[in-house]
Amino acid sequence: MNVNHPCCQIPPVVAEGYKEKGSFTEVDGLKTYATGPSSATSGILIIYDIFGYFPQTLQGADILAHSDKDHQYQVFIPDFLEGRPADISWYPPDTKEKGEKLSKLFSTYAAPPLIVEKAASTIAALKKAHPEITTWGLVGFCWGGKIATLSAQEGTPYSAVAQAHPAMLDPNDALKVTVPIAVLASKDENVEDVEKFKANLKVKNFVDIYKDQLHGWMAARADLNDPRGKAEYERGYKTLLSFFHENL
């Protein structure tokens, strides 16, 4: 895959005080950030990380929606955690208390099987509300990456899926993926798991490890004041744009 596709030159990334281009609406009973031109016939559903709506994540959605001049998207970020995101201070879980809080979240209202069901209901509602969108992609960050993989199995409504700094990466999940997939891992993911995941894929794929970036560099934990972090944030979104340009 050409990760520097001429289609995909993104606008200058704003480090602080970003003003989102989209607006909030309601989809399937959930508050949802929506961005991108209404004339776009391709859509992307984003599953945010466990920290919810952060400016870095909303800016990323706007980048995906508007940057490919030949292939723009309507992009949606539903509030799957329904106003109950994790506190960003809980990560990394370097104390017993933080670990317990994250474990409780993942085992209750943020449990992957529950969110997979919510995502399936939401994409069905979006397809009904936006018949002009004929192809759909899915992006998941962190915990959302797990949801993306589980949503890419037989019968998936998506033509391509991607995950960045994926949590709970299981090589066995790769065996069931049925559409093109991109995996952008950070230095904090287990390298062996990433390699096994790639080896188990039976579909077109792009897998890359950002070896000096922390878990979360494309979403809530992105440090856009750091020149290297900003550059890799930009590279990550250029890569996603190139991937979807080729596969949606």
C-alpha positions in Angstrom: 0.0 0.0 0.0 1.2 3.5 -0.9 1.1 5.2 2.5 2.1 8.5 0.8 -0.7 8.4 -1.7 -1.0 11.8 -3.5 -4.7 11.7 -2.6 -4.1 12.2 1.0 -2.4 15.5 2.1 -3.8 16.4 5.4 -4.3 20.0 6.7 -2.0 21.4 9.4 -2.6 19.7 12.7 -3.7 22.0 15.5 -1.9 21.2 18.7 -4.2 23.1 21.1 -7.6 24.8 20.9 -8.9 22.7 18.0 -12.3 23.7 16.8 -14.1 20.7 15.3 -15.7 21.0 11.8 -18.7 18.8 12.5 -21.5 18.8 14.9 -23.3 16.5 17.4 -26.5 14.7 16.5 -28.3 11.6 17.7 -28.1 8.2 16.0 -29.8 5.1 17.4 -30.4 6.9 20.7 -26.7 7.8 21.1 -25.1 11.2 21.0 -22.9 11.1 17.8 -20.3 13.4 16.4 -20.9 13.7 12.6 -18.5 15.4 10.1 -17.9 15.4 6.4 -19.8 16.5 3.3 -23.3 15.3 3.0 -22.6 14.5 -0.7 -20.0 11.9 0.2 -21.1 8.3 -0.7 -18.7 6.6 1.5 -18.9 6.5 5.3 -16.6 5.7 8.2 -17.8 4.8 11.7 -15.2 5.5 14.4 -15.1 3.8 17.8 -13.2 6.1 20.1 -10.9 5.0 22.8 -12.2 4.5 26.4 -11.6 8.2 27.1 -14.4 9.3 24.9 -14.6 12.6 22.9 -11.1 14.3 23.0 -10.1 17.1 20.6 -7.4 14.9 19.1 -10.0 12.2 18.2 -12.4 14.8 16.8 -9.6 16.4 14.8 -8.7 12.9 13.4 -12.3 12.4 12.4 -12.3 15.7 10.5 -9.0 14.8 8.8 -10.5 11.5 7.6 -13.7 13.2 6.4 -12.2 16.1 4.4 -8.6 15.4 3.4 -8.9 13.0 0.4 -10.0 15.4 -2.3 -11.0 12.5 -4.6 -12.8 10.4 -1.9 -14.4 12.3 1.0 -16.3 10.6 3.7 -19.2 11.1 6.1 -17.7 10.2 9.5 -19.6 9.3 12.7 -18.4 8.8 16.3 -21.2 7.5 18.5 -21.0 7.8 22.2 -21.0 4.1 22.9 -20.0 4.7 26.6 -23.0 7.0 27.0 -21.3 9.8 28.8 -19.3 7.5 31.1 -15.8 7.4 29.6 -12.7 6.4 31.6 -10.7 9.1 33.3 -7.5 9.6 31.3 -5.6 9.6 34.6 -6.4 5.9 34.9 -3.9 5.1 32.1 -1.3 3.6 32.3 -2.8 1.4 35.1 0.3 1.6 37.2 -1.5 1.3 40.5 -3.9 -1.3 41.9 -6.7 1.3 42.0 -6.3 2.3 38.4 -6.2 -1.3 37.3 -9.3 -2.1 39.2 -11.2 0.8 37.7 -10.2 -0.2 34.1 -11.0 -3.8 34.8 -14.5 -2.9 36.0 -15.1 -0.7 33.0 -14.1 -3.5 30.6 -16.2 -6.1 32.3 -19.4 -4.0 32.6 -20.8 -1.4 30.2 -17.7 -1.3 28.0 -17.4 -5.1 27.6 -16.5 -5.8 24.0 -19.4 -8.1 23.2 -21.9 -5.5 24.4 -20.3 -2.8 22.3 -20.2 -5.0 19.3 -24.0 -5.3 19.5 -24.4 -1.6 20.0 -22.2 -0.9 17.0 -24.2 -3.3 14.8 -27.4 -1.5 15.8 -25.8 1.9 15.2 -24.5 1.0 11.7 -27.9 -0.4 10.7 -29.5 2.9 11.8 -26.9 4.9 9.9 -27.4 2.9 6.7 -31.1 3.5 7.0 -30.7 7.2 7.6 -28.1 7.7 4.9 -29.0 5.6 1.9 -26.6 7.8 -0.2 -23.7 6.1 1.6 -23.0 2.9 -0.4 -19.8 1.7 1.3 -18.7 1.8 4.9 -15.4 1.6 6.8 -14.7 1.2 10.5 -11.9 2.5 12.6 -11.3 1.6 16.2 -8.9 3.1 18.7 -7.5 1.2 21.7 -10.4 -0.8 23.1 -12.3 0.2 19.9 -9.8 -1.7 17.9 -11.0 -4.9 19.6 -14.6 -4.0 18.6 -13.4 -3.3 15.0 -11.8 -6.7 14.7 -14.9 -8.5 16.1 -17.1 -6.5 13.7 -15.1 -7.5 10.7 -16.2 -11.2 10.6 -18.5 -13.0 8.2 -21.5 -10.9 7.4 -19.9 -7.6 8.3 -21.5 -4.5 6.9 -18.0 -2.9 6.4 -15.9 -3.0 3.3 -12.7 -2.3 5.2 -11.7 -1.9 8.9 -8.7 -0.4 10.7 -7.4 -0.2 14.2 -4.8 1.9 15.9 -2.9 1.1 19.1 -5.3 -1.8 19.6 -6.1 -3.2 23.0 -6.8 -6.8 23.7 -5.2 -7.8 20.4 -5.8 -11.5 19.9 -4.2 -13.3 17.0 -7.1 -15.8 16.9 -9.5 -13.0 16.1 -7.5 -12.4 12.8 -8.5 -15.8 11.5 -12.1 -14.6 11.3 -11.6 -11.3 9.6 -13.2 -11.2 6.2 -12.4 -7.7 4.8 -9.2 -5.7 4.3 -7.8 -4.5 7.5 -5.1 -2.1 8.7 -3.4 -2.4 12.1 -1.3 0.5 13.4 0.3 -0.6 16.6 2.3 1.4 19.1 5.4 0.5 21.1 3.2 -0.6 24.0 1.5 -3.5 22.2 3.1 -6.9 22.4 5.2 -7.2 19.2 4.7 -11.0 19.1 1.0 -10.6 19.2 1.1 -8.0 16.4 3.2 -10.4 14.3 1.0 -13.4 15.0 -2.1 -11.3 14.2 -0.7 -10.4 10.8 0.4 -14.0 10.1 -3.1 -15.2 10.8 -4.9 -12.8 8.5 -6.3 -14.3 5.3 -7.3 -11.0 3.8 -5.6 -8.0 2.3 -3.9 -6.2 5.1 -1.5 -3.5 6.2 0.3 -3.8 9.5 2.8 -1.4 10.9 4.4 -0.7 14.3 5.1 2.9 15.3 8.1 1.9 17.4 8.5 5.2 19.4 4.8 6.0 19.9 2.8 5.4 23.0 -0.5 3.6 23.2 -3.1 6.2 22.2 -1.0 8.4 20.0 -3.8 8.8 17.4 -6.5 9.5 19.9 -7.0 10.9 23.4 -3.4 10.4 24.5 -1.8 12.1 21.4 0.7 14.8 22.4 0.4 17.2 19.6 2.8 19.7 21.3 5.6 17.2 20.8 7.1 17.5 17.3 7.6 13.7 17.0 4.2 12.8 18.4 2.6 15.3 16.0 4.5 14.0 13.0 3.5 10.4 13.8 -0.1 11.4 14.4 -0.1 12.9 10.9 1.6 9.9 9.4 -1.0 7.6 11.1 -3.9 9.5 9.6 -2.3 9.7 6.2 -1.9 5.9 6.3 -5.6 5.5 7.2 -6.6 7.8 4.4 -4.5 5.8 1.9 -5.9 2.5 3.2 -9.5 3.6 2.8 -8.8 5.3 -0.5 -7.7 1.9 -1.8 -10.4 -0.2 -0.1 -13.6 1.8 0.1 
